[in-house]
Amino acid sequence: MKLIERGTALSLALLLALSAAGCQKGGADPTSPASPAGSAAPTETPAPEPTADPEEAVRTYWSQDQLTQAWGPDQVVEHLFFHPVIAYPEFAFGSPTISEDQKKGLDDYMVTVDEFNKILDELYKRDYILVNMCDIWSETTNSEGQPRMVRNTLMLPEGKKPLVLSFDDVNYYEYMLAEGFTSKLVLGDDGDIWAECTDPNTGETFLTQDLDATTILDKFVREHPDFSLNGAKGCFSLTGYEGILGYRTQNDIDIAADDPKRAAFDANRQSEIEAVKPVIARLKETGWTFGSHTWGHIRLSTASMERVQRDTLRWQEEVGSLVGPTNILFYPHGARPDGDHDQGEDYGPEFQWLQSQGFRIFASVGINSYSQIKKGISAVICDRLHPDGTTLRWRGQDYTQFYDVRKIMDTVDRPDYGTNWAEKASILDQIQEPAAK
């Protein structure tokens, strides 16, 4: 597969070179001598037509007159979230350089590239359609003049079911770079988003669109534009302590003022900030949105008010200043402020302060795609489901509306930690196979 990717990149480069060469051959040089008498007059080569953005076909696939199905406030909008996908599972789970504890963590919280591809296929076959998370709720003023969140009615194509995808920790942390993951998102010369990757077996660094969740979803939606409503893709849930999207954009406040390394750190940071800006712009153009995962991936259920405030302000300064304002907060570890109190109306000062900072949608982790609009404050709380090694092994019965875990999990490269598939066979065997499209 890697050879095909590199071959594809080389082919693209060759095509671009040939195209450039063709442009150089066309047309007459206005500084050259006049043509001999009787020869044909030189003609100018017409300017090439601008290349159409392939995302435009996605954004405009569904026309307004096709959106005839009303998905009302009482109907569930499913929400799945992923961590970065494992590009090289045979290395991540088999290398002696990775500890057993690390391998267990990767198995618990991640899916592989192959598993992610299979999940997308199953979601598409089951008539899910991607929607923008920010379109589900909006803020309005109630009869008493108070701002409150309301659940919107979504207009969908007939037979489609709305789905939100979110992606936690799309920061490309240092520890992941040695464990079989891609290393950053980049804007290619073709205007597409690509992932930079270093093969852990050979040390070769190259660009790919087949080994990273972001670029895989981009490609899938282009190939299946009916899988997206108005070009929607997913929402990035970003921290900031090691920068964002593979760029080390964090500031230097943790470095002593007289440390000689500080000047080089600041210079590199500025170059990283400038490098990530066009990547962010293209992601926004192509249907991706952004939310906060706190700056330091802090556990909000136990963090003090002082820490919550300091962390939030740092996220706004270092991440929000780049990706733009967001009203979405994804709880790290799924840990809710005030414990489980914010599941009702009994919420505490941390939750209220976060809401005062502009957050309106507070997303945790649960056993279903639950959501609740607060009555006493302008906020929504919601839970999302997590396809990963834990649920593939032990909770497949909770994901039967999406896929059959027995057809998804990589049982070759993953460690043999067991499953409960036999125990849950009576449920799994009832999964309805989607009709072929």
N, C-alpha and C positions, 0 to 999 in steps of 0.2 A: 504493500500500500504506500509506503514511504517513497518508493521509487517512482510510482505513478505521480505522486504529488510533486516530487522534484522535476520529473519530466514535464508535468503540466506547467510549472513555473518557467522552465527553460523554453518550452514552446511559446509561452506568452512573450518572453523576452525576445525570442527570434522573430515572432510576428511583429512586435513593435519595431524591431530593427529593420525588418523588411519594409514595413510601412514607411518608416522615416526615409529609407533609401529611395523608395518610390517617389516620395515628395521631392527629394533632391533632384531626381531626374526630370520631373515634369516642368514645363514652362520655359520661356526664353529668358536669358540673362539680359536685363535692360542695358547693361554696360557693354554688351558685345557688339561687334561691328554689324552694320546693316546687312540684311540678307542679299545675296546676289540677285541681279535682275532676273525676273521670271520665276523666282522661287516663291513658294507659298509664304505668305506673311506669318510671322510668329504669333501665336495665340497664348493668352495667359491661362495657366491652369486654374480652374475654379477652386475656390477655398473649400476644403473638405467639410461635409456636413458634420455638425457636432454629434458626438456619440450619445445616443439616448441612454438615460439612466435606467438600468434594468429594474430598479426598485419602483419606478413609476407604474409598471405593469402590476405590481403588487398593490400599491396604494389605490389604484383605480379599478381593480378587478371586479369588485362588487359595486353596482350602480344603486342609487337610492331606491329605484323602483323594485329592486330585488330584495330589499330589506323589509320583508313583510311579516316577520315573526316577532311579536313583542315578548321579551323576556322580562317579566315583572319583578318588583321588589321582593316578592315572597319566594322567588325561585333562586336556587343556589347557583352561584358562579364558582366553579371549581378553581382551586389554586394549588399548583405544584411548585416546589422550589428545589433547586439543585445547588450543590457546591461545584467548584471546578471539576471537570471530568478528567479521569486518568487517561492520558494519551498512550502510555506504555505500560499496560497492566502486567505484562510478563516481567518487566523490570521492577515495577513498584512492589509486587508481591513475591518476587523471586530473588532480588538482589541481596547478597550478604552485607552490603553497605547500609541497608535500611533495617533498623531494629524491629524486633517482633512487636513491640508496643506501637511503633509507627505504622506497621503493616495492619495491625488490628484497627487503628484509628482510620486509616484509609478505607479499609473494608467496611467499617461501620457507617461512614459519612459520605462516601463518594460512589458514583457510578463510573463505569468505563465508557470509552468512546462507543464501543459496540453496543453496550446496553442503552446508552442515550439515543443512538440511532434507532434501535428497536422500539424504544418508548415513543419517539416521535411518530414512527410508522403506525403504531397502535392507536395513538391519539387521533391521528388523521383518519384512520379507517373507522373510528368510532364517532366521526362527525363533530369532533370538537373544533372550535375556531378561536384563534387568539384574539383577545381584546385588551385594550389599554386599561391598566388598573385604575388610572385616574378618571376614566369614563364611567366607572361603576357608581361612584358617589360624588356628590357635589355639595357645596355649602350654600345655604339659603337663609332667609330671615323668617322666623316663625311669626305667628299672629301677635306675639308679645314684643316683637322687634328684636328678638335675640337670635344671634347666628347659630344655626344648627345644621348638622349633616343630614342629607336625605339620600336614599337609594334610588338611582335612576332606573327607568325602564330602557333596556337595551333593544335596539331594533336589529334583528339578525336575519340572515337568509333562512328560508324554511328548512327545518330538519337539523340545523346546527345547534350546538351547545357551547356556551361561552367558557373560555378557559384563560386563566392568568398564569404566566410563567414568570418566576423570579429567580435570580441567581445570586447567591450569597458569596461574599469574599472574592469578588473579581478584581483582586489586587495583585495576584501573583506574588505571594509571600516568598521570601528567600528560601524557607524550608522546602517549599514545593518544587523549586527548580532542580533539586537533586533527587526527586522522587518520581519522575516520569510524567511531569506536567509540561504544558507550554509555558512560555515565559512573559509574553506581553502581547497586546493588540497593536497593530500598526496599520497605517493607511498606505495601501499599495499605490504604485504608479498608475494602476488602472482605475483608481478611485474606490476600490473595494476595501473592506476591512479584512485583514489577514492576521494570522497568529504567528508569532515568532516561536520557533521550537528548536531545541538542541537534542539530538538523538543521544540518549544516555549511554548507548552502547558504542557509538562511534565518535561522539563529540562533535559531529557535524551540525551546524546551525543553518536553518532554512526557514522559509515561509510556507505556511500551509493553511488550507481552509477545511481540512478533514480531521483535525485532532483537537479542536477546541469547541466548547459548547456554543459560543457566540457565532463563530463562522459556520458551524454545522447548521445552526438554526437559520442563519441568513440564507444558506444554500437551499435548505429544505423548503423554506417559504417561497423562494424564487421558483423552485420546481413545482410547488403546490400552492399557488397564490390564493386558492380558495381556503387555505388554512388560516388566513389572516384577515381580520376586519380592518379596513382602512390602513393597512400596512403595519398593524401592531406586531411587535416582536415580544420583548420581555422587559423586566425591570431589574437593573443592577442594584444590588444591596451592598454598598461600599463602606468599608472602614477607611482609615487614613494613616495608620501608624507606620506603614511601609509604602506610602504613596497609593496611587490608584492605577488600575489597568496595566500594571507592569512598569510604571514610571515612578521614580522615587521623588515624589513631590512634597513629602513631609518637610516641616521647617526645622530650624536648628536650635530650638529652645532647649533641647536636651543636651546640647554640647556647650561646654564651658566657654565663656566669652573670650578667654585668653588661650583657648586650645588652638594650636596651629592648623588643625585640620578643618577649622570652621570656614575659612575663606574658600577652600576647594569644595567643601560641601555645599556652600551657598551658590557657587558658580555652577556646579552640576545640577543643583535643584532648579535654578532658573532655566537651564537648557532642557531639563525634563518637563518643566511646566510648558514651555513653548512647544515641545514635541508632542505633548498629549492633547493640546487644544484642537488640532484638526481631527484627531481620532474621535474626540468627544462630539465635535460638530457633525461628523459623518454618522456616528451612531444615532444621534438625535434625528438626523435627516431620514434615517432608515428604520424608524419605528421603535427605537430603544429609549427607555426612560431611566431615571435614577432615583434612588432612595438612600436614606442613611441607615447604616448598620452600627452606629456610634463610631467615634474616632478610634477608640482603643479596644473594640470588641468587649465592652464591659458588661458585667452581669447586672442588669438594671434592677433585679429583685433585691439585691443586697447593697448596691452602691449608695453612698451617702449623697445628700443633696449637693454638697460642694463638689463632689466628683462628677455627678451628672452634669452640673452646670459647666464645669471646666471642660469636660469632654465634649459636650455639645457645641460650645463656642469654638473649640479647636476644630471640630468637624466643619463648622460653617466657614471658618477662616481658610482652612487648607483644602477642603473638598468641595463644599458648597460654592466657594468662589470660582471654581472651575466648571462644575457640572451644572450650576444654576440652582435656584431655589427648588425645594421639594417639600411636599406635605406628607411624605411617607417615612415612617420609622419602622425598620425591621428589628425586632428584639434579638440581640445575640443570645445564643443558647436557648432561644424561645422563652427566656426568663422575663416575666412581666413585672413592671414596677408595682410595688405594694403587694407582691405575691400574686394571689389570684383575685384580690379585691377589685382590680379594674375589669373583671369580667361582669361586674354589676355596676351599680351607681356609687359604690363606696370606694372611691379612688382618693389617693393621697396627694401630698404636695409635689412629689416628683412628677407624677403623671400630669398634674395641672401645670407645672412649670414647662414641661416638654410641649404641652399643647399651646402654651403662651408663646412658644418659639416658632409657631407656624405648622407644627405637625398636626395632622387631622386623621390620618389612617395609621393605626398601630397594629403591626402584624406579628403574630407569635407563631407557634408551631403546635399542631394538635392532631387528632385522629380523624378530623374531617374538615371541610372547607367552611368553617363556622364564621359568622359575622354578626355583629350587634351594633346598632347605632345608639350612642349615648343620648339620654334624655336631658341630663342636667348640664351638659357641656358639649361644645361642637367638636365631636370626635367619633370615630368608628374604630372598633376593635375587631380583629379577624384572625383566624388561624389558617395555616396552610399545611398541606401534606408534603412528605419528604421521601421521594424515591431515592433509596440508597441501599447499601448492603444490609443494614438492619431490617428495613421493611421488606426487602426482597427475600431475606431468609425467614423472617419470623412473623410478618404482618401482611402477607400477600392477600389475605382475605379482606383487608380494608381497601384494596386497590383494584378490585375486580371490575369496577366501572371503567378503568383505564387500560388494563392489560392483565395477562396471565403471567404471574411472576416466573413460572416454570419455563416460559419461553423467552424470558428477558435475561435472567441472571447468567453471567459468565461462570460456568462451573469448571472451566479448564484452567484459567489463570488465577481465579480467586482461591484463597486458602480453603481447606476443607474444615470449615467451622460448623457445618451442619445446617439443616433447615427443619421446618415443621410442616413441610408440604404433605407428607403422608398423613399427619394428624389432621390437616385442614383439607384433605382431598375431597370430602363431601361438599365443601363450599367451592373449591377451585374447579371441580369437575362440572359445576353448573354455569361456568363462565360462557357467555354467548359469543361465538365468533362473529365479528362484523362481516357484513356482506361485502363481497369484492367490489371495488370501484372500477 
